[in-house]
Structure formats: structure tokens, C-alpha cells
């Protein structure tokens, strides 16, 4: 009986030690991923703009408007996905 109590206390001690900074240690990776994602988005937007203008012969103003709508819908889709994930599919 006393061995079970000793084991339970040891498990709690292991769980409590170092649990305060786990999220902060991964923050540098999250910031790095977001920075590279933003750079990739800006680059692909410029390429898509040129493609719409040169290949599809879309006017510059129309191409910019299409890209603006596309970028806005991508941002809203991520927000909607996070909301659905937290509200309905999360724990």
C-alpha cells in the first residue's frame, strides 16, 4: 500500500517538474513556420498576378481584385476552420 502511494507521489513530481515552459520552447518553431508561410504567400501572389495578366489576358485591376478576394477567402477559411475545430471537433 505504501509503495502505491510512493509511486503516485513520484509520478506527480515528474509531471510537475518542467511543465511550465513546454509551450514556450515550441514558440520559435511556430513563429518560423508562420514567417516562411507569409513569404511563400507573398511570392505566390505575385506569380499568380503575373500569370493572370500575361496568360489569361486579364486586366491588371481585375487580376488584383481577384487576388484580393482569393487572399481574403483563404484568411477567412482558416479562421472558420479554427472556430469549427474548437467549437465542435475539439476536446
Biotite code that builds the C-alpha atoms (Angstrom):
import biotite.structure as struc

atoms = struc.array([
    struc.Atom([0.000, 0.000, 0.000], chain_id="A", res_id=1, res_name="UNK", atom_name="CA", element="C"),
    struc.Atom([2.749, 2.428, 0.889], chain_id="A", res_id=2, res_name="UNK", atom_name="CA", element="C"),
    struc.Atom([4.561, 1.519, -2.339], chain_id="A", res_id=3, res_name="UNK", atom_name="CA", element="C"),
    struc.Atom([1.496, 2.625, -4.348], chain_id="A", res_id=4, res_name="UNK", atom_name="CA", element="C"),
    struc.Atom([1.383, 5.947, -2.518], chain_id="A", res_id=5, res_name="UNK", atom_name="CA", element="C"),
    struc.Atom([5.127, 6.435, -3.055], chain_id="A", res_id=6, res_name="UNK", atom_name="CA", element="C"),
    struc.Atom([4.767, 5.661, -6.787], chain_id="A", res_id=7, res_name="UNK", atom_name="CA", element="C"),
    struc.Atom([1.844, 8.090, -7.131], chain_id="A", res_id=8, res_name="UNK", atom_name="CA", element="C"),
    struc.Atom([3.835, 10.864, -5.478], chain_id="A", res_id=9, res_name="UNK", atom_name="CA", element="C"),
    struc.Atom([6.808, 10.172, -7.734], chain_id="A", res_id=10, res_name="UNK", atom_name="CA", element="C"),
    struc.Atom([4.619, 10.335, -10.860], chain_id="A", res_id=11, res_name="UNK", atom_name="CA", element="C"),
    struc.Atom([3.116, 13.647, -9.725], chain_id="A", res_id=12, res_name="UNK", atom_name="CA", element="C"),
    struc.Atom([6.582, 15.060, -9.049], chain_id="A", res_id=13, res_name="UNK", atom_name="CA", element="C"),
    struc.Atom([7.727, 14.082, -12.557], chain_id="A", res_id=14, res_name="UNK", atom_name="CA", element="C"),
    struc.Atom([4.633, 15.674, -14.118], chain_id="A", res_id=15, res_name="UNK", atom_name="CA", element="C"),
    struc.Atom([5.065, 18.906, -12.175], chain_id="A", res_id=16, res_name="UNK", atom_name="CA", element="C"),
    struc.Atom([8.761, 19.359, -12.925], chain_id="A", res_id=17, res_name="UNK", atom_name="CA", element="C"),
    struc.Atom([9.369, 21.416, -16.066], chain_id="A", res_id=18, res_name="UNK", atom_name="CA", element="C"),
    struc.Atom([5.756, 21.653, -17.133], chain_id="A", res_id=19, res_name="UNK", atom_name="CA", element="C"),
    struc.Atom([5.681, 25.446, -17.167], chain_id="A", res_id=20, res_name="UNK", atom_name="CA", element="C"),
    struc.Atom([7.787, 26.123, -20.293], chain_id="A", res_id=21, res_name="UNK", atom_name="CA", element="C"),
    struc.Atom([6.732, 23.406, -22.727], chain_id="A", res_id=22, res_name="UNK", atom_name="CA", element="C"),
    struc.Atom([4.676, 25.752, -24.876], chain_id="A", res_id=23, res_name="UNK", atom_name="CA", element="C"),
    struc.Atom([7.329, 28.464, -24.940], chain_id="A", res_id=24, res_name="UNK", atom_name="CA", element="C"),
    struc.Atom([10.006, 26.086, -26.214], chain_id="A", res_id=25, res_name="UNK", atom_name="CA", element="C"),
    struc.Atom([7.983, 25.423, -29.359], chain_id="A", res_id=26, res_name="UNK", atom_name="CA", element="C"),
    struc.Atom([7.178, 29.099, -29.939], chain_id="A", res_id=27, res_name="UNK", atom_name="CA", element="C"),
    struc.Atom([10.303, 29.671, -32.050], chain_id="A", res_id=28, res_name="UNK", atom_name="CA", element="C"),
    struc.Atom([9.202, 26.939, -34.462], chain_id="A", res_id=29, res_name="UNK", atom_name="CA", element="C"),
    struc.Atom([5.679, 28.330, -34.733], chain_id="A", res_id=30, res_name="UNK", atom_name="CA", element="C"),
    struc.Atom([6.994, 31.829, -35.462], chain_id="A", res_id=31, res_name="UNK", atom_name="CA", element="C"),
    struc.Atom([9.427, 30.426, -38.041], chain_id="A", res_id=32, res_name="UNK", atom_name="CA", element="C"),
    struc.Atom([6.728, 28.466, -39.836], chain_id="A", res_id=33, res_name="UNK", atom_name="CA", element="C"),
    struc.Atom([4.420, 31.472, -39.918], chain_id="A", res_id=34, res_name="UNK", atom_name="CA", element="C"),
    struc.Atom([7.192, 33.709, -41.286], chain_id="A", res_id=35, res_name="UNK", atom_name="CA", element="C"),
    struc.Atom([8.039, 31.298, -44.107], chain_id="A", res_id=36, res_name="UNK", atom_name="CA", element="C"),
    struc.Atom([4.338, 30.783, -44.852], chain_id="A", res_id=37, res_name="UNK", atom_name="CA", element="C"),
    struc.Atom([3.871, 34.541, -45.197], chain_id="A", res_id=38, res_name="UNK", atom_name="CA", element="C"),
    struc.Atom([6.890, 34.816, -47.521], chain_id="A", res_id=39, res_name="UNK", atom_name="CA", element="C"),
    struc.Atom([5.578, 31.953, -49.665], chain_id="A", res_id=40, res_name="UNK", atom_name="CA", element="C"),
    struc.Atom([2.142, 33.548, -49.862], chain_id="A", res_id=41, res_name="UNK", atom_name="CA", element="C"),
    struc.Atom([3.554, 36.889, -50.978], chain_id="A", res_id=42, res_name="UNK", atom_name="CA", element="C"),
    struc.Atom([5.713, 35.223, -53.616], chain_id="A", res_id=43, res_name="UNK", atom_name="CA", element="C"),
    struc.Atom([2.941, 33.038, -54.997], chain_id="A", res_id=44, res_name="UNK", atom_name="CA", element="C"),
    struc.Atom([0.550, 36.009, -55.086], chain_id="A", res_id=45, res_name="UNK", atom_name="CA", element="C"),
    struc.Atom([2.961, 37.974, -57.268], chain_id="A", res_id=46, res_name="UNK", atom_name="CA", element="C"),
    struc.Atom([3.441, 34.985, -59.570], chain_id="A", res_id=47, res_name="UNK", atom_name="CA", element="C"),
    struc.Atom([-0.292, 34.373, -59.819], chain_id="A", res_id=48, res_name="UNK", atom_name="CA", element="C"),
    struc.Atom([-0.860, 38.042, -60.599], chain_id="A", res_id=49, res_name="UNK", atom_name="CA", element="C"),
    struc.Atom([1.601, 37.904, -63.494], chain_id="A", res_id=50, res_name="UNK", atom_name="CA", element="C"),
    struc.Atom([0.087, 34.639, -64.709], chain_id="A", res_id=51, res_name="UNK", atom_name="CA", element="C"),
    struc.Atom([-3.415, 36.116, -64.752], chain_id="A", res_id=52, res_name="UNK", atom_name="CA", element="C"),
    struc.Atom([-2.222, 39.185, -66.648], chain_id="A", res_id=53, res_name="UNK", atom_name="CA", element="C"),
    struc.Atom([0.108, 37.515, -69.186], chain_id="A", res_id=54, res_name="UNK", atom_name="CA", element="C"),
    struc.Atom([-1.538, 34.141, -69.871], chain_id="A", res_id=55, res_name="UNK", atom_name="CA", element="C"),
    struc.Atom([-5.234, 34.757, -69.248], chain_id="A", res_id=56, res_name="UNK", atom_name="CA", element="C"),
    struc.Atom([-5.046, 38.353, -70.517], chain_id="A", res_id=57, res_name="UNK", atom_name="CA", element="C"),
    struc.Atom([-6.974, 39.678, -67.535], chain_id="A", res_id=58, res_name="UNK", atom_name="CA", element="C"),
    struc.Atom([-6.778, 43.413, -66.926], chain_id="A", res_id=59, res_name="UNK", atom_name="CA", element="C"),
    struc.Atom([-4.470, 44.464, -64.103], chain_id="A", res_id=60, res_name="UNK", atom_name="CA", element="C"),
    struc.Atom([-7.246, 45.892, -61.927], chain_id="A", res_id=61, res_name="UNK", atom_name="CA", element="C"),
    struc.Atom([-9.353, 42.754, -62.349], chain_id="A", res_id=62, res_name="UNK", atom_name="CA", element="C"),
    struc.Atom([-6.391, 40.497, -61.544], chain_id="A", res_id=63, res_name="UNK", atom_name="CA", element="C"),
    struc.Atom([-5.662, 42.482, -58.390], chain_id="A", res_id=64, res_name="UNK", atom_name="CA", element="C"),
    struc.Atom([-9.310, 42.282, -57.348], chain_id="A", res_id=65, res_name="UNK", atom_name="CA", element="C"),
    struc.Atom([-9.365, 38.507, -57.913], chain_id="A", res_id=66, res_name="UNK", atom_name="CA", element="C"),
    struc.Atom([-6.228, 38.057, -55.850], chain_id="A", res_id=67, res_name="UNK", atom_name="CA", element="C"),
    struc.Atom([-7.627, 40.215, -53.084], chain_id="A", res_id=68, res_name="UNK", atom_name="CA", element="C"),
    struc.Atom([-10.780, 38.102, -52.933], chain_id="A", res_id=69, res_name="UNK", atom_name="CA", element="C"),
    struc.Atom([-8.683, 34.914, -53.016], chain_id="A", res_id=70, res_name="UNK", atom_name="CA", element="C"),
    struc.Atom([-6.417, 36.050, -50.166], chain_id="A", res_id=71, res_name="UNK", atom_name="CA", element="C"),
    struc.Atom([-9.386, 37.216, -48.105], chain_id="A", res_id=72, res_name="UNK", atom_name="CA", element="C"),
    struc.Atom([-11.203, 33.917, -48.558], chain_id="A", res_id=73, res_name="UNK", atom_name="CA", element="C"),
    struc.Atom([-8.065, 31.991, -47.541], chain_id="A", res_id=74, res_name="UNK", atom_name="CA", element="C"),
    struc.Atom([-7.790, 34.028, -44.341], chain_id="A", res_id=75, res_name="UNK", atom_name="CA", element="C"),
    struc.Atom([-11.478, 33.589, -43.519], chain_id="A", res_id=76, res_name="UNK", atom_name="CA", element="C"),
    struc.Atom([-11.311, 29.845, -44.241], chain_id="A", res_id=77, res_name="UNK", atom_name="CA", element="C"),
    struc.Atom([-8.515, 29.438, -41.680], chain_id="A", res_id=78, res_name="UNK", atom_name="CA", element="C"),
    struc.Atom([-10.494, 31.371, -39.110], chain_id="A", res_id=79, res_name="UNK", atom_name="CA", element="C"),
    struc.Atom([-13.650, 29.377, -39.819], chain_id="A", res_id=80, res_name="UNK", atom_name="CA", element="C"),
    struc.Atom([-11.698, 26.116, -39.572], chain_id="A", res_id=81, res_name="UNK", atom_name="CA", element="C"),
    struc.Atom([-10.252, 27.138, -36.207], chain_id="A", res_id=82, res_name="UNK", atom_name="CA", element="C"),
    struc.Atom([-13.694, 28.096, -34.943], chain_id="A", res_id=83, res_name="UNK", atom_name="CA", element="C"),
    struc.Atom([-15.228, 24.789, -36.057], chain_id="A", res_id=84, res_name="UNK", atom_name="CA", element="C"),
    struc.Atom([-12.296, 22.828, -34.665], chain_id="A", res_id=85, res_name="UNK", atom_name="CA", element="C"),
    struc.Atom([-12.527, 24.478, -31.256], chain_id="A", res_id=86, res_name="UNK", atom_name="CA", element="C"),
    struc.Atom([-16.305, 24.511, -31.005], chain_id="A", res_id=87, res_name="UNK", atom_name="CA", element="C"),
    struc.Atom([-17.302, 21.134, -32.435], chain_id="A", res_id=88, res_name="UNK", atom_name="CA", element="C"),
    struc.Atom([-14.316, 18.870, -33.047], chain_id="A", res_id=89, res_name="UNK", atom_name="CA", element="C"),
    struc.Atom([-12.066, 19.785, -30.112], chain_id="A", res_id=90, res_name="UNK", atom_name="CA", element="C"),
    struc.Atom([-11.981, 18.162, -26.725], chain_id="A", res_id=91, res_name="UNK", atom_name="CA", element="C"),
])
